[in-house]
Amino acid sequence: MSTSSPGSSQCRYCPLNTVYDEASETCTSCKSSEFAYPGDKACRRRTMCKSEYDVVASYSKCVDGKRKVEYSVRSGSLCDVKGIFVPSSKKDIECKACPMGTYIEANSERKCTKCLDGEYSAEHNAKSCSVCSEGYYAPKSLAFERMEEMPEEATTACEHGEEAQANLCAVHEGWTVYNGSFRVPSYLPQGIVLILRLPVETKGNAGRVEFVYKLGGSEEELKVAIDGISKNLASNSLKTVSFDLTEGKHTIEWIYKRAGDLDTETQAAIHSIIVTGAPEGSARKCIKCPNSFTSTKGSSDCTKCPLGMISNNDSNSLITL
């Protein structure tokens, strides 16, 4: 419902966690066990918060290989925090692991250094990188996994459909990162659309995006759009999906919409995204060159065979036709 101040030229919705009281003609607060979206006619019952969705960790700076972690209820949660278990802060825990495609420099303070062109590392906290042999290459990739904050490469947005009020996007800004994954806020109203947008550029013939996602139920809708061409996603268990990318610039979007009852908690999450062929990334593995391509030792890409020649079975030498 909406209200207005004396002399106002237009009405406004009652703010978050308040509803319009006709008797007093004012916005009144909901009980602590209830919440309301702007414009709601009545307060809604809060359901219990869940530690796995609503408790987040904040880390201090890494010093001498150690850091501190503190836990709190996620900002903006509309669930009932009573009874939820929030762990105590912890000191002297290990710093975040160096990702695959990097190595820890000797005698450094957990400095993660990217592998050189044609080299790769296939494990976290690698001590060194390995060199790809002839006939193989090390494609660079961007990896978004085990995250502690929103990556600078990604952006998020909130849009409203015809059945949703425009000012609800002031409450829900979009996708967030917590507990290592991209997630949507709990208890989204019907009609809100949240977009996670990732612009990427790929080079060579290994362009691909691969991601792991999970939905919470049939009332949640998720689709992925690559350069405007979308595909619906509908798995309620962890599922890995991949799409090839042509060489060049692309925009990848994950578009979430809630279709069901507001009282059912949202659980949609994207646990990891890996873009292979991204020149600003680092290599996580060696891949065999395709037919009619060859490579020398320590290559980051394959070379197409000259006209009238093909590669042998190992893709490390040429054969004249």
N, C-alpha and C positions, 0 to 999 in steps of 0.2 A: 504494500500500500504506500501511498505518497502523502506528503504534507507540504506546508509552505509557511514562511514567515510573513508577518504583516507587511504589506506593501510589495510583496514579491510579484513578479510578472509571470512566474511559472512554478509548478509544483516540483518536488523532488522526492525521491524514494527515501524511506527511513534507512539509516546506515546499517552496516553489518551488525548482527546480533541484537537488533531492535525491531519492533513491529509497531504499527500505528494503532493507538488506542482512541476509539471514537469518543469515549466519555470525556477524556481530557483533551482530545484533539492534539495529542503530542506523540512522539515516538518513545516507547517505553522499552526498557531493557529486558531481554529474556533471562530466565533463571540460569545459574551456572551449569546446570545439567542440560541446557538447551542451546540452540543457535538459530540464527535466521539469516538468510541472504537479503541484500537490499531489495525491498519491494515485496517480501513475503507477507502474507496475510496473518500467519500464525507462526509461533516458534516451533522448531523441530527438536525432537529428542536426539541428544548426542549418544552415539554408541561408543563402547569402550575403545580406547586407543590400543594399538598393537605394537609391541616392541620392534617387530621386524619391519614395520612400515613407518612408524611415527617417532622413533628414537634415532637421532642422528649423532654422528661423531664429529668433533672438531679437533684438529691436530695443530700442535705448536710447530715451530721451525725445528728442523733437524740439526742437532748439535752433537758432535762426537758419535754419530751413528744412532743416536737415541732421540726420542721426542715424547711429548705428553699428549694424552687424549682426554677430552672431556665430552660427556654425553648430555643431551638435552632433548626435550620434546620438539619435534620439527616445527619451525615457525609457520603460523597460519593454519595449523591443524584444527579441525572443527570437531574432533572426537573428544570424549570424556577422559581427562588425564588421571582421574582418581583410580588408584590401584595399579597403574601401569608401572612396570619395573624399569627404572632408569639406573644403569650401572654407575658406580662411583668412578671418578677420574683415575687414570693410571699414569704412572711415570715410567721412564726408562723402557719404553717399548721400541721395537725396531722401526727404523725409518722406512718409508715407502720403498718397495723394491724397484730397482731399475728395470724397465720394460724390455721385452724381447726386441732385438734389433739394436740394442745398446750394450755397453760393457762398463764395468767399474774400473776407472783408471787406478793403477797401482799407487799406493800411498796417498790416495785422495780421500776427502771427506764425502764419501758416497756421491761422487760426481758421475752422472750417467752420460756417457759419450756415445754418439751414434757410430755405428760401424761404417767403415769406408766403402766406397763404391765396389761392388763385386764381393763384399763380405757380408756375413750374417751372424746372428746369434739366436738360437732357438729356445733359450731359457731365460728366466728372470735372474737378475744379479749375476750375469755372465762375467767371467774374469777376462775373457778375450773373445774376439770374433773369428769365425772360420772363413776360409776362402772357397768359393765355388769352383769346381773343376771344369775342364773343357766340356762343352756340350750342355752346360747348365748356366743359369744366370740367377742373380739375387735381386728380384724386383722390390723396390721400396714400398712401404705401406705406412699409412697413418692408422694408429690403433687407439680406440677410446674404450678403455676397460679399467676396472679397479679405480674408478675416478673418485676424487674427493671434492671437486668443484666443477662447475660448468666449464667445458673447454672453450678457449677463446675463439676457436674456429666455428663453434656452433651458436645459433641464436634460437630464441623461442618466442612464440606469439600466441595470443588468445583472440579468438573470434567468436561471435555469437550468431546463432541461427535465428530463424524467424520466431521460434518458440522460446528463446532466451532473451533476457533483458540486457541491454548494451552495457549497463554499469557493472554487470557481474564480472567482466574482465578486469575491473579495477581490483577485484578480490583475488582472482586467479590469473596470474601473469603468464603462465605457461608451464612447460615441462621444467622439472628441477632435477638436480643430482643429489642423491643421498644413498647411503649404504652401497656405494660403488657403482650405481646404475642410474640411467635416465628413468625418471618416474613421473607420473601425473599426480596432482594433489588428491587427497582423499575427499570423497563426498562431493563430486562435481554435480552441478545441476544439469538437467536435461537440456540439450541444445548448445552447450558450450563446446567449442572446437579448439583444441590445443595443437600447435604445430611446432615440431622440432625440425629446424632447417640447417642443413650442412652443405655449403658450397665446396666442391672439390675439383681438382684438375688431375688428370691421369695422362701418362706418357707411355709409349710402347704398346705391346700387344697383351699385357697382363692386367688391364684395367678390370677391377671387380670390387663390388661392395658386398660384404658379408656381415650379418648381424644376428644376434640371439635375442629373442623376445618371448614374452609370455603375457597372456591376458587372464583376467580373473573370472570371466563368465560371458554369457551370451549378450548381456546388457552393455558390454563394452565393444566399441567398434574402432579398429585400427587399420590404416592402409599406408602403404609406402608409395611415394610418387617420385619418379626420376624424370626430371625435365618435363614435368606436367603429366606424364603417363603413369597412372596409378594402378595398384594391385591390392586387393583386400587381403588382410591377414586375420586369421581366426583360430589360433592355437591357444588352448588353456593350459598347455604344458610347455616346458622349455623347447623351443624350436629354432634351428639355424636355417637361415634363408640367405641366398646369394644371387646376385645379378651381375652380368657382364657389363662393363662400361667401355664405350669407344674412346679413343684418344681425344682429349680435349677437356673443356670445362663443363661441369654438370652441377645441377642443384638437386639434392636429395632431401625429401621431406617425409617425416613420419607424422601422420595426421590422426589425431585421436578425437573421438566423439562418444559421449555417453548417451545411450539410448534407453536405459532402464530406470528403475526406481532410484531416487536420490538416497534412500536409506541403505542401499547396498554399497559397501565400500569399494572404491576403485582400486585395482591392483595391477594395472597395466605397467609394464616395465620393459625397457630395452637394456639388456645387461652388457652388451658389448657391440661395437661397430668397428670393422676393419676395412679400410679402403686400400686395396692393393694397386700399385702403379702410380702412387702419389709421389712426385719427385722430391717433396720436402720431408718425406718420411725416412724410415730406415728399414733394412731388410731383416725378415724373421725366418727366412728359409731359402733354399735353392730350388729352382724349378727347371726341369728338362726343357730344352728348346723344342718348339714344335717342328714338324716335318718342313723341309725346305728352308730351315734356319740353322745357323751355327753360332758358336761362341768360343772364345778363348778362355783360359783360366782367369778367374777374377773379373768376370763380366757382370755388369748390372743390366744388360739387355742382350737380345740376340740379333744377329745380322742376317738379313734375307739373302739367300743364295743368288749369285749372278745368273743372268739368263743363260740357259743351256746347261745348268748344273743343279744338283740336288745334294742334300746332306746324307751322310751315312747313318746307320741305325743309332749311333751314339751322338750324333749331331756335333761332332768335333772335327770333321773334315769334309771336303767337297768331292763329289763324284761327277765326272763329265757324262752327259747323256749321249 
